[in-house]
Amino acid sequence: MTPTHLPGRTAIPKPPTVLDAFNTAPADEARKLLLDCLRCLRWAHRVADHRPYPDLAALLAASDEAAYDLGPADLTEALAAEALPTLPDGTYTAAHTAMRAAQAAYETKFGHAFVICVDGVPPVEVLDHVLAAIRSRLTNDPEEERLVAAEELRRLAKERLVDLLRGAGL
């Protein structure tokens, strides 16, 4: 802990932050946490191996950089572990059927799960947003879609990393 000095007073230890705990955690533990954000070993190793991070912005920048450097095998690994966003409670059965049908068409065409970051989308708009995105992206050629999926994975990793640290008190 870092002491805080007050004039004329004894130093008071500053409690560690969640980022401090992440920075000092054993590498294997840090990688396990990171794999909850993006299921790609290379990405998790890169982010964990560049610790310590001075602040959240630096950690998120490192996450982005590591995600931009993912190769085709890394993307395949990360995409294999993804699933569609959860639909809000009370969504009609027909909506679930439409979502499954759109997902099946997407997987048939591209050979991997549809990924999308819905950060900032109000829960009542998630279904429409996801269905519109699937329909739109079904018009992409495979290489173009791989680039779009990689960008969505990068955004998902960043969102999950923020959620992980926020959930732990940062």
N, C-alpha and C positions, 0 to 999 in steps of 0.2 A: 504494500500500500504506500502511496505517496503522501508524505506529511504535508499538511496545510499549515503555514506559519501565520499567526496573527500577532501583531505588534504587542509586546509585553506579555504574551501568553505562551504556554507550552504547545508544541506542535501536535495537531490532531490528525491522526491517520485518515486519509481520504479512502472511502470504500472503493473497491474495484468495480468497474463497469462491466456490462455484458461483453462489450468489445474487448476489454482487458482479459476477461475469462477466455474468450475465443482466441485471442492472440497468444495466450500462455498455455492453452490446452495441449495435451499430447497430439502429435500430428494425426494419429489414427482416429482420435475422437473428433478432431476438427474435420477430417475428411468425411466421417460418417454423417456429421451435421450437414455438410455441404452436399452430400449425395441426396439429402431430402429436398434440396433446392433444384438440382439438375443431376439426373442420374447418368453421369458420365465420369468415369474414373479420372481421365486426363484433366478435365476441368477442375474436379475436386482437388487433385494433386497440385495443379498450378496455383489455385487460390490459396490452399493451405500452406504451400511451400514458400509463398511470398509474405508470410506474416513476419513481423507485426504490422498492423495497419494503424496509422495515427488517428483515423476517424472513419466514420461510416462512409463518407464520400469516397475516400481512398479504397475502401473495401469494395464498394459498388463499381468503381472504375476498374479495379482488378478483375472483378467478376465479368464485366463486359469484355475486357481485353481477352481474357481466357476463353470466353464464349466465341468471340470473333475468330479465334485461332483453331476452332474445332475442324477437323478434317471429316471426310465422308464417313469413315468408320465410327468416329466419335458421335456424329449426328445420328447414325443408325442406332448406336447404343442408347443415346438419350431418347430418341423417338420411340424405341421399343418399350420404354417404361412409362410412356405417357398415356393419359386417358382424357376423354372429353370432360369439360367442366361440369360440375354437379349442377343439375337444374334446381331451381328454388322449390321448396315444399309447396304443394298444392298445384304443381304443374300437371296439366291434363295428360292422360294416358296417350292421347293422340299426339301430343307434343313429343313425348318420349319415343313413340314409334317413328315420327318424322326425323328426330335426331338420330336414331339408330340407322334408319335408311340412308340418310345423308352421309353418316360416318362410314357405312358399308360401301357406298359408291366411292367415297374418297379413298378408302383403304384399297379398294380394288384397283383404282387408277394409279395410286402412288406407292402402294406397298408399305405404308406406315400409318400410324395413328395421326389424326388431325390434331394439331396443337394450336391453341390460341390463348393469349393473355387477355383476360377480361377485367383486369384491374381498372377500376374507375367506372365500369359499366354498372348501372343500377341493377339490382337483382331481378326486377320485373322485366328488364330488357335483355337479360343474358340469352334467353332462348332465341329471340329474334336476331340478336347480334351474331350468335354462333351459326345459326342456319344461313343467314345472309352471307357470312364469311365463307362457309363451306361451298355454297353455290357459286360464289364469285371465284374462289380459288380452284374449283374444279375446271375452270377454263384455262388455268396455267399449264404450261408444259412441265414435264418432270423436273428439269433443272431449275426453272424459275420457281417452282413450288418448293424445291429443296432450300433455296435461298430465303423464301418467305418463312418456311418452317424454322429455319435456323434463327432468324430474327425473333420469331415468337418464342423460341426456346430461351434466347438471351433475355427477353423481357420477363418470361416466367421465372427464370433463375433469379433475376434481380428482385422481382416482387416477393418471391418465396424467401429470399435472404433477408429482406426488410421485415417480412412477417415473422421470421424466425427470431430475429434480434428484438423486434418490438414485443413479441410474445414473452421474451425473456427479460424484458424491462428496459430496453434501450429506446 
